């Protein structure tokens, strides 16, 4: 089979389409013929070595986390799926990668594809859907009437998180460029700040939660818009000691991450705000619930561009420019 493989860290020419052995499912795995794979910013960060201390990849490694396709084989202990089922999943930090003609998926990470979505649409969902779900429902506990700030509303995370927050009954503020104002409003954003014209921290007040998605000083600035006893959930770091312990890291790494996050935690406490770093985890049960929202039309996929598998490297380069409206997807078939 063909797969997009990372051979060595650090250089773009170390990512290439290669012939690789077709995976063999273990007892709790399903083997999926991949029809489409959704890309995420982390797919560009991993080859640069940015996650070497956190992700234990054995090189060469197939890239990609999100997929949609058809089950072709199941392991001996699998009970929820059978050959012929159309599924979608995130296999981030699990087994293998999604940018391949076939991929192994643990049964616990997969869910049936919503019937109203095609494979490209379904492949765009898993990581942004699970990240939004785990941030807004598990961490922020958003309730009707809460106010949440989701910056970069036209990006992959933003386009999904805005819709989920609105479904949960929250009031949503976001930032975007002039050309994307209509898009984010169509997704449900109540207050839209054109970052080329205004600073969000000068406009927003008394928010209950912030989803940290933008690098630089935006995270610290967002503390000013939060009310006491609110929460900021960061997807871009810095990782904290709680995260390191949850990953089973050694004392040195726990201490290092504690140091890295000390400044933002101290600032957060000054404002009476709780800070946490979120590293998304695959969860087929949550993905099935997300699938029901998609099936009912409460949330719709937003696709920026679709690339053929032969242009997977070009797709990653396009995503790396940071201007995608919604998700970038690679179609295998």
Secondary structure as GFF3:
##gff-version 3
##sequence-region A 1 333
A	DSSP	beta_strand	2	6	.	.	.	ID=ss1
A	DSSP	three_ten_helix	12	14	.	.	.	ID=ss2
A	DSSP	beta_strand	15	19	.	.	.	ID=ss3
A	DSSP	beta_strand	29	38	.	.	.	ID=ss4
A	DSSP	alpha_helix	42	47	.	.	.	ID=ss5
A	DSSP	beta_strand	61	62	.	.	.	ID=ss6
A	DSSP	beta_strand	66	74	.	.	.	ID=ss7
A	DSSP	beta_strand	86	90	.	.	.	ID=ss8
A	DSSP	beta_strand	102	106	.	.	.	ID=ss9
A	DSSP	three_ten_helix	107	109	.	.	.	ID=ss10
A	DSSP	beta_strand	110	112	.	.	.	ID=ss11
A	DSSP	alpha_helix	119	123	.	.	.	ID=ss12
A	DSSP	alpha_helix	126	133	.	.	.	ID=ss13
A	DSSP	pi_helix	134	139	.	.	.	ID=ss14
A	DSSP	beta_strand	147	150	.	.	.	ID=ss15
A	DSSP	alpha_helix	156	167	.	.	.	ID=ss16
A	DSSP	beta_strand	171	176	.	.	.	ID=ss17
A	DSSP	three_ten_helix	178	180	.	.	.	ID=ss18
A	DSSP	alpha_helix	181	186	.	.	.	ID=ss19
A	DSSP	beta_strand	191	194	.	.	.	ID=ss20
A	DSSP	alpha_helix	200	203	.	.	.	ID=ss21
A	DSSP	beta_strand	207	212	.	.	.	ID=ss22
A	DSSP	alpha_helix	218	222	.	.	.	ID=ss23
A	DSSP	three_ten_helix	223	225	.	.	.	ID=ss24
A	DSSP	beta_strand	226	234	.	.	.	ID=ss25
A	DSSP	alpha_helix	241	246	.	.	.	ID=ss26
A	DSSP	alpha_helix	251	270	.	.	.	ID=ss27
A	DSSP	beta_strand	274	277	.	.	.	ID=ss28
A	DSSP	alpha_helix	284	295	.	.	.	ID=ss29
A	DSSP	beta_strand	303	308	.	.	.	ID=ss30
A	DSSP	three_ten_helix	309	311	.	.	.	ID=ss31
A	DSSP	alpha_helix	312	320	.	.	.	ID=ss32
A	DSSP	beta_strand	327	331	.	.	.	ID=ss33
###
